Amino acid sequence: MALVVSGRLNKQVAGELGTVEKTIKAHRARVMAKMEVSSLAELVRVAEKAGLGTAAEPHASH
């Protein structure tokens, strides 16, 4: 989730995690459903409220 809300593309996240883009799309959809959001903008707001950082700070919680 942190990689997605940091502004990275699915392809970039897949490369960083050593998987394929299709897997990232599936995980992203699951995260959005669990967080009860319908857009990336909403997911970013929820992540910020949870203290997961912003696009400028992709790994602020680590």
Buried (B, 14 or more C-beta within 10 A) or exposed (E): BBBBBBEBEBEBBBBEEEEEBEEBEEBBEEBBEEBEBEEEEEBBBBBBEEEBBBEEEBEEEE
